[in-house]
Amino acid sequence: MDEFIEDLKEREIGRILENVSLKHYTTYCVGGNARCMVYPKNTQCLIELIKLCNFRNVKYKVLGNGSNTLFSDDEFEGVIVKLDDFNELKMLGAQTIKVGAGYNLMRLALFAAKKGLTGLEFASGIPGSVGGAVFMNAGAYKSDMGYIVKRIKVLTPDYKIITMTNGELDFHYRTSFLQKHPGYICLEATIGLKKGKKDAILSVMKERQDKRKASQPLEYPSAGSVFRNPEDGFAGKMIEDLGLKGLTRGGAQVSEKHANFVINIGGATATDIKDLITFVHDTVKENYGVDLKIEQEFVNWE
């Protein structure tokens, strides 16, 4: 790995960090060290990086804002790829935005609101990147990225840059083509919005922000809702009805404010969080026969 990193440095692909604690790059604030973290300067540098990883058989993981990811406590002996420099934003006409995969989603929602564009209000409380939001088909309030993404630019596993349209992205509830084909990397998204009234849009966003503060444990590190809601109910209500609010494993706790949140109340390990999520999942399945889908992505647990 040392030789690989030295090779990277010689190629001047972008900023390189070594032995990075993933606690600082995930919203759970847990996880082991990553042997190497790279911020490619541009698409060609990203291609060169992925080619080198594949040639040297070095594993890699593209990471957005880490808001839906649970890394293990073990060292990630590979490369964390951060697309923070893919952050260009450009208006295409009056109602269409082209934006880089590394752009912050909440920042984008605020930008759109100030332009008097409606359609992104749902994203104002989702602390992810644009690329991560497309990957997960992030959403809230009965809307999601699938409603607004017109097309994306993608790096394919054979290093080609292609454009994929909304229909090709197979958006469904919290999933997309990219989740099912992890070798594809979103580089940028083109988003179509509608004209609205700036004050009304900002008012909706403020109202929802106040509601989140009142109903969700935003004062603690978490990754948002742990489980997807089943078709005929709410995961949080099932968990609450089983008396699991406040249940702890080490420094991890089922939130007393919202049962579908697992929070880091201080000093939690990734193992604490995963064990608690697994216990809640299994308890719901045992009592209700419902196999709740876990929203978080578990990385480096093999």
MIDOSE-1310 file (N, C-alpha, C; in nm, 2 decimals, decimal comma, always signed):
residues 302
mdef	+0,08/-0,12/+0,00/+0,00/+0,00/+0,00/+0,09/+0,13/+0,00; +0,20/+0,12/+0,07/+0,29/+0,23/+0,07/+0,34/+0,27/-0,07; +0,37/+0,16/-0,14/+0,42/+0,19/-0,28/+0,31/+0,25/-0,37; +0,19/+0,20/-0,35/+0,08/+0,25/-0,42/+0,06/+0,40/-0,39
iedl	+0,06/+0,43/-0,27/+0,04/+0,58/-0,23/+0,15/+0,66/-0,29; +0,28/+0,62/-0,29/+0,39/+0,69/-0,34/+0,36/+0,71/-0,49; +0,31/+0,61/-0,56/+0,28/+0,62/-0,70/+0,17/+0,73/-0,72; +0,07/+0,73/-0,64/-0,03/+0,83/-0,65/+0,02/+0,97/-0,64
kere	+0,11/+0,99/-0,54/+0,17/+1,12/-0,52/+0,24/+1,17/-0,64; +0,31/+1,08/-0,71/+0,39/+1,12/-0,82/+0,30/+1,16/-0,94; +0,18/+1,10/-0,94/+0,09/+1,13/-1,05/+0,01/+1,26/-1,04; +0,02/+1,32/-0,92/-0,05/+1,45/-0,89/-0,19/+1,45/-0,93
igri	-0,26/+1,34/-0,88/-0,40/+1,32/-0,91/-0,49/+1,42/-0,83; -0,44/+1,45/-0,72/-0,52/+1,54/-0,63/-0,47/+1,53/-0,49; -0,54/+1,60/-0,40/-0,50/+1,60/-0,26/-0,51/+1,45/-0,20; -0,41/+1,41/-0,13/-0,40/+1,28/-0,07/-0,38/+1,29/+0,08
lenv	-0,46/+1,22/+0,16/-0,45/+1,21/+0,30/-0,42/+1,07/+0,34; -0,34/+1,05/+0,44/-0,31/+0,91/+0,49/-0,35/+0,89/+0,63; -0,39/+0,76/+0,66/-0,43/+0,72/+0,79/-0,54/+0,82/+0,85; -0,65/+0,83/+0,78/-0,75/+0,93/+0,81/-0,86/+0,86/+0,90
slkh	-0,90/+0,92/+1,01/-1,00/+0,86/+1,09/-1,14/+0,89/+1,02; -1,21/+0,79/+1,00/-1,34/+0,80/+0,93/-1,45/+0,86/+1,02; -1,42/+0,87/+1,15/-1,51/+0,93/+1,25/-1,54/+1,08/+1,20; -1,44/+1,14/+1,13/-1,46/+1,28/+1,09/-1,53/+1,29/+0,96
ytty	-1,56/+1,18/+0,90/-1,62/+1,19/+0,76/-1,75/+1,11/+0,75; -1,81/+1,08/+0,86/-1,94/+1,01/+0,86/-2,03/+1,08/+0,97; -2,16/+1,08/+0,95/-2,24/+1,15/+1,04/-2,27/+1,07/+1,17; -2,24/+0,94/+1,17/-2,24/+0,87/+1,30/-2,12/+0,90/+1,39
cvgg	-2,02/+0,96/+1,32/-1,89/+0,99/+1,40/-1,83/+0,86/+1,45; -1,83/+0,76/+1,38/-1,76/+0,63/+1,42/-1,69/+0,58/+1,30; -1,61/+0,47/+1,32/-1,54/+0,41/+1,21/-1,39/+0,41/+1,23; -1,32/+0,31/+1,17/-1,18/+0,30/+1,18/-1,10/+0,40/+1,09
narc	-0,98/+0,38/+1,08/-0,90/+0,47/+0,99/-0,90/+0,42/+0,85; -0,90/+0,51/+0,75/-0,88/+0,48/+0,61/-0,73/+0,49/+0,58; -0,67/+0,39/+0,52/-0,53/+0,40/+0,48/-0,50/+0,52/+0,39; -0,59/+0,55/+0,31/-0,57/+0,66/+0,21/-0,70/+0,73/+0,17
mvyp	-0,70/+0,86/+0,16/-0,82/+0,93/+0,11/-0,77/+1,03/+0,00; -0,84/+1,02/-0,11/-0,79/+1,10/-0,23/-0,91/+1,19/-0,28; -0,87/+1,31/-0,31/-0,97/+1,41/-0,36/-0,92/+1,44/-0,51; -0,97/+1,36/-0,61/-0,93/+1,39/-0,75/-0,97/+1,53/-0,79
kntq	-0,88/+1,59/-0,87/-0,89/+1,72/-0,91/-1,00/+1,74/-1,02; -1,02/+1,64/-1,10/-1,11/+1,64/-1,21/-1,14/+1,50/-1,26; -1,22/+1,49/-1,37/-1,27/+1,36/-1,41/-1,15/+1,28/-1,46; -1,06/+1,34/-1,54/-0,95/+1,26/-1,59/-0,86/+1,20/-1,47
clie	-0,85/+1,28/-1,37/-0,77/+1,24/-1,25/-0,84/+1,12/-1,18; -0,98/+1,13/-1,17/-1,06/+1,03/-1,12/-1,04/+0,90/-1,20; -1,04/+0,91/-1,33/-1,03/+0,79/-1,41/-0,89/+0,73/-1,39; -0,79/+0,81/-1,38/-0,65/+0,76/-1,36/-0,64/+0,69/-1,22
likl	-0,71/+0,75/-1,12/-0,71/+0,69/-0,99/-0,78/+0,55/-0,99; -0,90/+0,54/-1,05/-0,97/+0,41/-1,05/-0,90/+0,31/-1,13; -0,84/+0,35/-1,24/-0,76/+0,26/-1,32/-0,64/+0,20/-1,24; -0,58/+0,28/-1,17/-0,46/+0,24/-1,09/-0,51/+0,15/-0,97
cnfr	-0,62/+0,18/-0,91/-0,67/+0,09/-0,80/-0,70/-0,05/-0,86; -0,77/-0,05/-0,98/-0,80/-0,18/-1,04/-0,68/-0,26/-1,08; -0,58/-0,18/-1,14/-0,46/-0,25/-1,18/-0,38/-0,31/-1,07; -0,38/-0,24/-0,96/-0,30/-0,28/-0,84/-0,39/-0,37/-0,74
nvky	-0,51/-0,39/-0,78/-0,60/-0,47/-0,70/-0,62/-0,40/-0,56; -0,63/-0,27/-0,56/-0,66/-0,20/-0,43/-0,80/-0,16/-0,43; -0,87/-0,19/-0,32/-1,01/-0,16/-0,31/-1,03/-0,01/-0,29; -1,15/+0,04/-0,33/-1,18/+0,18/-0,32/-1,33/+0,19/-0,29
kvlg	-1,36/+0,31/-0,23/-1,50/+0,34/-0,19/-1,52/+0,49/-0,22; -1,62/+0,52/-0,30/-1,65/+0,66/-0,33/-1,74/+0,70/-0,21; -1,71/+0,81/-0,14/-1,78/+0,86/-0,02/-1,82/+1,00/-0,04; -1,95/+1,02/-0,02/-2,01/+1,16/-0,03/-1,99/+1,23/+0,11
ngsn	-2,10/+1,26/+0,17/-2,09/+1,33/+0,30/-2,10/+1,23/+0,42; -2,10/+1,10/+0,38/-2,10/+1,00/+0,49/-2,23/+0,99/+0,57; -2,34/+1,04/+0,52/-2,46/+1,05/+0,59/-2,55/+0,93/+0,59; -2,50/+0,83/+0,52/-2,58/+0,70/+0,51/-2,49/+0,58/+0,51
tlfs	-2,37/+0,60/+0,58/-2,27/+0,49/+0,57/-2,22/+0,46/+0,71; -2,21/+0,33/+0,74/-2,15/+0,28/+0,86/-2,03/+0,20/+0,83; -1,91/+0,26/+0,85/-1,78/+0,19/+0,84/-1,76/+0,11/+0,97; -1,69/-0,01/+0,95/-1,65/-0,08/+1,07/-1,54/-0,01/+1,15
ddef	-1,51/-0,07/+1,26/-1,40/-0,01/+1,34/-1,26/-0,05/+1,29; -1,26/-0,14/+1,20/-1,13/-0,19/+1,14/-1,08/-0,09/+1,04; -0,95/-0,10/+1,02/-0,89/-0,01/+0,92/-0,94/-0,05/+0,78; -0,97/+0,06/+0,70/-1,01/+0,04/+0,56/-0,88/+0,04/+0,48
egvi	-0,83/-0,08/+0,44/-0,70/-0,09/+0,37/-0,72/-0,07/+0,23; -0,75/+0,06/+0,19/-0,78/+0,09/+0,05/-0,79/+0,24/+0,04; -0,86/+0,28/-0,06/-0,87/+0,43/-0,09/-1,02/+0,47/-0,08; -1,03/+0,58/+0,00/-1,16/+0,65/+0,01/-1,15/+0,76/-0,10
vkld	-1,25/+0,76/-0,19/-1,25/+0,86/-0,30/-1,35/+0,97/-0,26; -1,30/+1,09/-0,25/-1,39/+1,21/-0,22/-1,40/+1,30/-0,34; -1,52/+1,32/-0,38/-1,55/+1,41/-0,50/-1,58/+1,55/-0,47; -1,53/+1,60/-0,36/-1,56/+1,73/-0,31/-1,53/+1,84/-0,41
dfne	-1,42/+1,82/-0,50/-1,39/+1,92/-0,60/-1,48/+1,91/-0,72; -1,57/+1,82/-0,73/-1,67/+1,81/-0,83/-1,79/+1,89/-0,79; -1,77/+2,02/-0,78/-1,87/+2,11/-0,71/-1,91/+2,23/-0,79; -1,90/+2,22/-0,92/-1,94/+2,33/-1,01/-2,10/+2,33/-1,02
lkml	-2,15/+2,45/-1,01/-2,29/+2,47/-1,03/-2,32/+2,57/-1,14; -2,41/+2,54/-1,23/-2,44/+2,62/-1,34/-2,59/+2,62/-1,38; -2,65/+2,73/-1,40/-2,79/+2,74/-1,44/-2,79/+2,72/-1,59; -2,88/+2,63/-1,63/-2,91/+2,61/-1,77/-3,05/+2,66/-1,80
gaqt	-3,06/+2,78/-1,84/-3,19/+2,85/-1,86/-3,24/+2,89/-1,72; -3,37/+2,91/-1,71/-3,43/+2,96/-1,59/-3,47/+2,86/-1,48; -3,48/+2,73/-1,52/-3,54/+2,63/-1,43/-3,46/+2,50/-1,42; -3,34/+2,50/-1,48/-3,26/+2,38/-1,48/-3,12/+2,41/-1,42
ikvg	-3,07/+2,32/-1,34/-2,94/+2,34/-1,27/-2,86/+2,22/-1,30; -2,74/+2,25/-1,35/-2,63/+2,14/-1,36/-2,54/+2,15/-1,25; -2,52/+2,04/-1,17/-2,44/+2,06/-1,05/-2,35/+1,93/-1,03; -2,23/+1,95/-0,98/-2,14/+1,85/-0,96/-2,18/+1,75/-0,85
agyn	-2,13/+1,63/-0,85/-2,17/+1,52/-0,76/-2,12/+1,56/-0,62; -2,02/+1,64/-0,60/-1,97/+1,67/-0,47/-2,04/+1,79/-0,40; -2,13/+1,85/-0,47/-2,20/+1,97/-0,41/-2,29/+1,92/-0,30; -2,30/+2,00/-0,19/-2,38/+1,97/-0,08/-2,53/+1,99/-0,11
lmrl	-2,61/+1,88/-0,08/-2,75/+1,88/-0,12/-2,83/+1,99/-0,05; -2,81/+2,01/+0,08/-2,88/+2,11/+0,15/-2,85/+2,25/+0,10; -2,72/+2,27/+0,06/-2,68/+2,40/+0,00/-2,75/+2,42/-0,13; -2,76/+2,31/-0,21/-2,83/+2,32/-0,34/-2,98/+2,36/-0,32
alfa	-3,04/+2,30/-0,22/-3,19/+2,32/-0,19/-3,20/+2,47/-0,16; -3,11/+2,53/-0,08/-3,12/+2,67/-0,04/-3,10/+2,76/-0,16; -3,00/+2,72/-0,24/-2,97/+2,80/-0,37/-3,10/+2,80/-0,45; -3,16/+2,69/-0,47/-3,28/+2,68/-0,56/-3,40/+2,77/-0,50
akkg	-3,41/+2,76/-0,37/-3,52/+2,84/-0,30/-3,50/+2,99/-0,32; -3,37/+3,03/-0,31/-3,34/+3,17/-0,32/-3,36/+3,22/-0,47; -3,36/+3,12/-0,56/-3,38/+3,16/-0,70/-3,53/+3,15/-0,73; -3,61/+3,12/-0,63/-3,76/+3,10/-0,65/-3,79/+2,98/-0,73
ltgl	-3,71/+2,87/-0,71/-3,74/+2,75/-0,78/-3,79/+2,64/-0,68; -3,90/+2,58/-0,72/-3,96/+2,48/-0,63/-3,94/+2,34/-0,68; -3,93/+2,24/-0,59/-3,91/+2,10/-0,62/-3,80/+2,04/-0,54; -3,71/+2,12/-0,47/-3,60/+2,07/-0,39/-3,63/+2,09/-0,24
efas	-3,75/+2,13/-0,21/-3,77/+2,16/-0,06/-3,75/+2,04/+0,02; -3,78/+1,92/-0,03/-3,76/+1,79/+0,04/-3,62/+1,77/+0,09; -3,53/+1,83/+0,01/-3,38/+1,80/+0,04/-3,32/+1,89/+0,14; -3,40/+1,99/+0,19/-3,34/+2,09/+0,27/-3,29/+2,04/+0,41
gipg	-3,33/+1,91/+0,44/-3,28/+1,86/+0,57/-3,20/+1,73/+0,55; -3,16/+1,70/+0,43/-3,08/+1,58/+0,40/-2,93/+1,62/+0,38; -2,85/+1,58/+0,48/-2,71/+1,62/+0,48/-2,62/+1,54/+0,39; -2,65/+1,52/+0,27/-2,57/+1,44/+0,18/-2,51/+1,52/+0,07
svgg	-2,44/+1,46/-0,02/-2,39/+1,52/-0,15/-2,49/+1,49/-0,26; -2,48/+1,56/-0,37/-2,57/+1,54/-0,48/-2,55/+1,40/-0,54; -2,42/+1,36/-0,55/-2,40/+1,22/-0,60/-2,45/+1,12/-0,51; -2,43/+1,13/-0,38/-2,49/+1,04/-0,29/-2,64/+1,03/-0,29
avfm	-2,70/+1,15/-0,31/-2,85/+1,16/-0,31/-2,90/+1,09/-0,43; -2,83/+1,10/-0,55/-2,88/+1,03/-0,67/-2,86/+0,88/-0,65; -2,75/+0,84/-0,59/-2,72/+0,70/-0,57/-2,83/+0,64/-0,48; -2,87/+0,70/-0,38/-2,97/+0,65/-0,28/-3,11/+0,68/-0,32
naga	-3,13/+0,77/-0,42/-3,26/+0,83/-0,45/-3,31/+0,89/-0,32; -3,24/+0,97/-0,26/-3,27/+1,04/-0,13/-3,40/+1,11/-0,15; -3,48/+1,11/-0,04/-3,61/+1,18/-0,05/-3,67/+1,20/+0,09; -3,78/+1,27/+0,09/-3,86/+1,30/+0,21/-3,99/+1,37/+0,17
yksd	-4,09/+1,37/+0,26/-4,21/+1,44/+0,23/-4,27/+1,40/+0,09; -4,27/+1,27/+0,07/-4,33/+1,21/-0,05/-4,27/+1,26/-0,18; -4,15/+1,30/-0,18/-4,07/+1,34/-0,30/-3,93/+1,28/-0,29; -3,86/+1,28/-0,40/-3,72/+1,23/-0,40/-3,65/+1,28/-0,52
mgyi	-3,53/+1,24/-0,54/-3,44/+1,28/-0,65/-3,50/+1,23/-0,78; -3,57/+1,12/-0,78/-3,63/+1,07/-0,91/-3,73/+1,16/-0,97; -3,79/+1,25/-0,89/-3,88/+1,35/-0,95/-3,82/+1,47/-1,02; -3,69/+1,49/-0,99/-3,63/+1,62/-1,03/-3,51/+1,60/-1,12
vkri	-3,44/+1,48/-1,11/-3,32/+1,46/-1,19/-3,36/+1,43/-1,34; -3,31/+1,51/-1,43/-3,34/+1,49/-1,57/-3,24/+1,39/-1,63; -3,11/+1,41/-1,59/-3,00/+1,32/-1,64/-2,88/+1,34/-1,56; -2,79/+1,24/-1,57/-2,66/+1,25/-1,49/-2,55/+1,21/-1,59
kvlt	-2,43/+1,26/-1,55/-2,31/+1,22/-1,62/-2,24/+1,12/-1,53; -2,20/+1,01/-1,59/-2,15/+0,89/-1,52/-2,02/+0,84/-1,57; -1,94/+0,80/-1,48/-1,81/+0,72/-1,52/-1,85/+0,57/-1,51; -1,83/+0,50/-1,62/-1,87/+0,36/-1,62/-1,75/+0,27/-1,58
pdyk	-1,78/+0,14/-1,55/-1,67/+0,05/-1,51/-1,56/+0,04/-1,61; -1,59/+0,06/-1,74/-1,49/+0,05/-1,84/-1,43/+0,19/-1,88; -1,45/+0,29/-1,78/-1,38/+0,42/-1,79/-1,44/+0,51/-1,90; -1,56/+0,49/-1,94/-1,62/+0,58/-2,04/-1,71/+0,68/-1,96
iitm	-1,73/+0,80/-2,02/-1,81/+0,90/-1,96/-1,94/+0,90/-2,04; -2,05/+0,87/-1,98/-2,18/+0,86/-2,06/-2,28/+0,95/-1,98; -2,39/+0,98/-2,06/-2,51/+1,04/-2,00/-2,62/+0,94/-1,98; -2,68/+0,94/-1,86/-2,79/+0,85/-1,84/-2,92/+0,94/-1,81
tnge	-3,03/+0,91/-1,87/-3,15/+0,99/-1,85/-3,22/+0,93/-1,73; -3,32/+1,01/-1,69/-3,40/+0,97/-1,57/-3,46/+0,83/-1,59; -3,51/+0,80/-1,71/-3,57/+0,67/-1,73/-3,47/+0,55/-1,71; -3,35/+0,58/-1,75/-3,25/+0,48/-1,74/-3,20/+0,45/-1,60
ldfh	-3,22/+0,55/-1,51/-3,17/+0,54/-1,38/-3,26/+0,46/-1,28; -3,37/+0,41/-1,33/-3,45/+0,32/-1,26/-3,48/+0,36/-1,11; -3,52/+0,49/-1,10/-3,54/+0,54/-0,96/-3,67/+0,47/-0,90; -3,65/+0,42/-0,78/-3,76/+0,37/-0,70/-3,73/+0,41/-0,55
yrts	-3,82/+0,38/-0,46/-3,81/+0,42/-0,33/-3,67/+0,39/-0,27; -3,59/+0,49/-0,25/-3,46/+0,48/-0,19/-3,36/+0,39/-0,27; -3,38/+0,38/-0,39/-3,29/+0,30/-0,47/-3,28/+0,35/-0,62; -3,18/+0,31/-0,69/-3,15/+0,36/-0,82/-3,07/+0,26/-0,90
flqk	-3,05/+0,28/-1,03/-2,96/+0,20/-1,11/-2,82/+0,19/-1,05; -2,77/+0,31/-0,99/-2,64/+0,32/-0,94/-2,61/+0,22/-0,82; -2,72/+0,21/-0,74/-2,70/+0,11/-0,62/-2,69/-0,03/-0,67; -2,75/-0,06/-0,78/-2,75/-0,20/-0,83/-2,63/-0,22/-0,92
hpgy	-2,56/-0,12/-0,96/-2,44/-0,13/-1,04/-2,33/-0,04/-0,98; -2,27/-0,08/-0,87/-2,18/+0,00/-0,80/-2,05/+0,04/-0,87; -2,02/-0,01/-0,99/-1,91/+0,03/-1,06/-1,93/+0,16/-1,14; -2,05/+0,21/-1,14/-2,08/+0,34/-1,20/-2,07/+0,45/-1,10
icle	-2,01/+0,56/-1,14/-1,99/+0,67/-1,05/-2,05/+0,80/-1,11; -2,14/+0,86/-1,03/-2,21/+0,98/-1,07/-2,11/+1,10/-1,06; -2,10/+1,17/-1,17/-2,01/+1,29/-1,18/-2,08/+1,42/-1,16; -2,20/+1,43/-1,22/-2,28/+1,55/-1,21/-2,42/+1,52/-1,24
atig	-2,51/+1,60/-1,20/-2,66/+1,58/-1,23/-2,72/+1,71/-1,28; -2,81/+1,69/-1,37/-2,89/+1,80/-1,43/-3,03/+1,79/-1,37; -3,07/+1,89/-1,30/-3,20/+1,89/-1,22/-3,30/+1,99/-1,28; -3,42/+1,95/-1,30/-3,52/+2,03/-1,35/-3,62/+2,07/-1,24
lkkg	-3,64/+2,20/-1,22/-3,73/+2,25/-1,12/-3,84/+2,34/-1,18; -3,93/+2,39/-1,10/-4,04/+2,48/-1,15/-4,03/+2,61/-1,08; -4,09/+2,71/-1,14/-4,10/+2,84/-1,08/-4,20/+2,84/-0,97; -4,15/+2,91/-0,86/-4,24/+2,92/-0,75/-4,22/+3,06/-0,68
kkda	-4,27/+3,08/-0,57/-4,25/+3,20/-0,50/-4,15/+3,18/-0,39; -4,04/+3,26/-0,39/-3,93/+3,25/-0,30/-3,97/+3,25/-0,16; -4,05/+3,34/-0,12/-4,09/+3,35/+0,03/-4,17/+3,22/+0,07; -4,26/+3,17/-0,02/-4,34/+3,06/+0,01/-4,25/+2,93/+0,03
ilsv	-4,15/+2,92/-0,06/-4,06/+2,81/-0,06/-3,98/+2,81/+0,07; -3,92/+2,93/+0,10/-3,84/+2,94/+0,22/-3,92/+2,91/+0,35; -4,05/+2,95/+0,34/-4,14/+2,93/+0,45/-4,16/+2,78/+0,48; -4,18/+2,71/+0,37/-4,20/+2,56/+0,38/-4,08/+2,50/+0,44
mker	-3,96/+2,54/+0,39/-3,84/+2,48/+0,44/-3,81/+2,51/+0,59; -3,85/+2,63/+0,63/-3,83/+2,67/+0,77/-3,93/+2,59/+0,86; -4,05/+2,57/+0,81/-4,15/+2,50/+0,88/-4,11/+2,35/+0,90; -4,05/+2,29/+0,80/-4,01/+2,16/+0,80/-3,88/+2,14/+0,89
qdkr	-3,80/+2,24/+0,89/-3,68/+2,24/+0,98/-3,72/+2,25/+1,12; -3,82/+2,33/+1,15/-3,87/+2,34/+1,29/-3,93/+2,20/+1,33; -4,00/+2,14/+1,24/-4,07/+2,01/+1,27/-3,96/+1,91/+1,30; -3,85/+1,91/+1,22/-3,75/+1,81/+1,24/-3,68/+1,83/+1,37
kasq	-3,65/+1,95/+1,41/-3,59/+1,98/+1,54/-3,67/+1,93/+1,65; -3,81/+1,94/+1,64/-3,90/+1,90/+1,74/-3,91/+1,75/+1,75; -3,90/+1,68/+1,64/-3,93/+1,54/+1,64/-3,81/+1,44/+1,62; -3,70/+1,50/+1,58/-3,58/+1,41/+1,55/-3,46/+1,45/+1,64
pley	-3,38/+1,36/+1,68/-3,27/+1,38/+1,77/-3,15/+1,45/+1,69; -3,16/+1,56/+1,64/-3,06/+1,63/+1,56/-2,94/+1,67/+1,64; -2,95/+1,67/+1,77/-2,84/+1,71/+1,85/-2,74/+1,60/+1,87; -2,77/+1,48/+1,82/-2,67/+1,37/+1,84/-2,63/+1,32/+1,70
psag	-2,51/+1,26/+1,69/-2,47/+1,20/+1,56/-2,56/+1,09/+1,53; -2,60/+1,08/+1,40/-2,69/+0,97/+1,35/-2,67/+0,97/+1,20; -2,75/+0,88/+1,14/-2,75/+0,87/+1,00/-2,90/+0,88/+0,95; -2,98/+0,95/+1,02/-3,12/+0,97/+0,99/-3,19/+0,84/+1,01
svfr	-3,30/+0,82/+0,94/-3,39/+0,70/+0,96/-3,30/+0,58/+0,93; -3,31/+0,48/+1,02/-3,23/+0,36/+1,01/-3,30/+0,26/+0,91; -3,44/+0,25/+0,92/-3,51/+0,16/+0,84/-3,61/+0,23/+0,75; -3,63/+0,17/+0,63/-3,73/+0,21/+0,54/-3,87/+0,18/+0,60
nped	-3,97/+0,26/+0,58/-4,10/+0,23/+0,62/-4,16/+0,12/+0,54; -4,22/+0,01/+0,60/-4,29/-0,09/+0,52/-4,41/-0,03/+0,45; -4,46/-0,10/+0,36/-4,57/-0,05/+0,28/-4,69/-0,01/+0,36; -4,72/-0,09/+0,46/-4,84/-0,07/+0,54/-4,82/-0,02/+0,68
gfag	-4,72/+0,06/+0,70/-4,69/+0,11/+0,84/-4,57/+0,20/+0,85; -4,53/+0,22/+0,97/-4,41/+0,30/+1,00/-4,32/+0,22/+1,09; -4,19/+0,22/+1,04/-4,09/+0,15/+1,12/-4,08/+0,20/+1,26; -4,08/+0,33/+1,27/-4,06/+0,39/+1,41/-4,17/+0,35/+1,50
kmie	-4,29/+0,34/+1,46/-4,40/+0,30/+1,54/-4,39/+0,16/+1,59; -4,35/+0,07/+1,50/-4,32/-0,07/+1,53/-4,22/-0,08/+1,64; -4,11/-0,01/+1,63/-4,00/-0,01/+1,72/-4,05/+0,05/+1,86; -4,12/+0,16/+1,85/-4,17/+0,22/+1,98/-4,27/+0,13/+2,05
dlgl	-4,36/+0,06/+1,97/-4,46/-0,02/+2,03/-4,40/-0,15/+2,10; -4,28/-0,18/+2,06/-4,21/-0,29/+2,12/-4,13/-0,25/+2,24; -4,14/-0,12/+2,28/-4,07/-0,07/+2,40/-3,92/-0,06/+2,38; -3,87/-0,04/+2,26/-3,73/-0,03/+2,23/-3,67/+0,11/+2,24
kglt	-3,75/+0,21/+2,26/-3,70/+0,34/+2,27/-3,60/+0,35/+2,39; -3,49/+0,41/+2,37/-3,39/+0,42/+2,48/-3,30/+0,31/+2,50; -3,32/+0,20/+2,43/-3,24/+0,08/+2,44/-3,09/+0,12/+2,40; -2,99/+0,07/+2,47/-2,86/+0,11/+2,44/-2,77/-0,02/+2,42
rgga	-2,66/+0,00/+2,34/-2,56/-0,09/+2,33/-2,43/-0,01/+2,33; -2,36/-0,01/+2,44/-2,24/+0,07/+2,45/-2,28/+0,22/+2,44; -2,22/+0,29/+2,35/-2,26/+0,43/+2,33/-2,36/+0,46/+2,23; -2,43/+0,35/+2,18/-2,54/+0,37/+2,08/-2,67/+0,35/+2,15
qvse	-2,77/+0,43/+2,10/-2,90/+0,42/+2,16/-3,01/+0,44/+2,06; -3,12/+0,37/+2,08/-3,24/+0,39/+2,00/-3,30/+0,52/+2,06; -3,31/+0,62/+1,98/-3,35/+0,75/+2,02/-3,48/+0,75/+2,10; -3,48/+0,82/+2,21/-3,61/+0,84/+2,29/-3,70/+0,94/+2,22
khan	-3,65/+1,02/+2,13/-3,73/+1,12/+2,06/-3,80/+1,06/+1,93; -3,72/+0,97/+1,86/-3,77/+0,91/+1,74/-3,72/+0,77/+1,73; -3,80/+0,67/+1,74/-3,75/+0,53/+1,75/-3,68/+0,48/+1,62; -3,70/+0,55/+1,51/-3,63/+0,50/+1,39/-3,50/+0,57/+1,37
fvin	-3,44/+0,63/+1,48/-3,31/+0,68/+1,47/-3,22/+0,60/+1,58; -3,11/+0,56/+1,53/-3,00/+0,52/+1,63/-2,90/+0,63/+1,64; -2,87/+0,67/+1,76/-2,78/+0,78/+1,78/-2,66/+0,74/+1,86; -2,55/+0,82/+1,84/-2,43/+0,81/+1,91/-2,44/+0,90/+2,03
igga	-2,46/+0,85/+2,15/-2,48/+0,93/+2,27/-2,35/+0,97/+2,33; -2,24/+0,92/+2,28/-2,11/+0,95/+2,33/-2,02/+0,82/+2,34; -1,91/+0,82/+2,26/-1,82/+0,71/+2,27/-1,86/+0,58/+2,20; -1,96/+0,59/+2,12/-2,01/+0,47/+2,05/-1,90/+0,42/+1,95
tatd	-1,90/+0,29/+1,94/-1,82/+0,23/+1,83/-1,91/+0,19/+1,72; -1,85/+0,16/+1,60/-1,93/+0,12/+1,49/-2,00/-0,01/+1,52; -1,93/-0,10/+1,60/-1,99/-0,23/+1,64/-2,11/-0,21/+1,73; -2,10/-0,11/+1,82/-2,22/-0,08/+1,90/-2,34/-0,05/+1,82
ikdl	-2,32/+0,04/+1,72/-2,43/+0,08/+1,64/-2,49/-0,03/+1,55; -2,40/-0,11/+1,49/-2,44/-0,22/+1,40/-2,51/-0,32/+1,49; -2,46/-0,36/+1,60/-2,53/-0,46/+1,69/-2,67/-0,41/+1,73; -2,68/-0,28/+1,76/-2,81/-0,23/+1,80/-2,91/-0,23/+1,68
itfv	-2,86/-0,19/+1,57/-2,95/-0,19/+1,45/-3,00/-0,34/+1,42; -2,90/-0,43/+1,43/-2,93/-0,57/+1,40/-3,03/-0,63/+1,50; -3,02/-0,59/+1,63/-3,11/-0,64/+1,73/-3,25/-0,58/+1,71; -3,26/-0,45/+1,68/-3,39/-0,39/+1,65/-3,46/-0,46/+1,53
hdtv	-3,38/-0,48/+1,43/-3,43/-0,54/+1,30/-3,49/-0,68/+1,34; -3,41/-0,76/+1,41/-3,45/-0,90/+1,44/-3,57/-0,90/+1,53; -3,57/-0,81/+1,63/-3,69/-0,80/+1,72/-3,82/-0,77/+1,65; -3,81/-0,68/+1,55/-3,93/-0,64/+1,47/-3,97/-0,76/+1,39
keny	-3,88/-0,83/+1,33/-3,91/-0,94/+1,24/-3,97/-1,06/+1,33; -3,92/-1,08/+1,45/-3,97/-1,19/+1,53/-4,11/-1,16/+1,58; -4,14/-1,03/+1,61/-4,27/-1,00/+1,66/-4,38/-0,96/+1,56; -4,33/-0,91/+1,45/-4,43/-0,86/+1,34/-4,42/-0,94/+1,21
gvdl	-4,31/-1,02/+1,20/-4,29/-1,09/+1,07/-4,25/-1,00/+0,96; -4,21/-0,88/+0,99/-4,17/-0,78/+0,89/-4,02/-0,76/+0,88; -3,97/-0,78/+0,76/-3,82/-0,78/+0,74/-3,79/-0,63/+0,70; -3,76/-0,55/+0,80/-3,74/-0,41/+0,77/-3,61/-0,39/+0,69
kieq	-3,61/-0,31/+0,59/-3,49/-0,28/+0,51/-3,41/-0,17/+0,57; -3,28/-0,21/+0,59/-3,19/-0,11/+0,66/-3,14/-0,01/+0,55; -3,16/+0,12/+0,59/-3,12/+0,22/+0,49/-2,97/+0,24/+0,48; -2,90/+0,22/+0,59/-2,76/+0,25/+0,60/-2,68/+0,14/+0,52
efvn	-2,57/+0,19/+0,46/-2,48/+0,10/+0,39/-2,37/+0,06/+0,49; -2,35/-0,07/+0,51/-2,24/-0,12/+0,59/-2,12/-0,14/+0,51; -2,00/-0,08/+0,54/-1,88/-0,09/+0,46/-1,77/-0,14/+0,55; -1,69/-0,23/+0,49/-1,57/-0,29/+0,55/-1,60/-0,38/+0,67
we	-1,70/-0,45/+0,66/-1,74/-0,55/+0,77/-1,70/-0,69/+0,73; -1,65/-0,71/+0,61/-1,62/-0,85/+0,57/-1,50/-0,90/+0,65
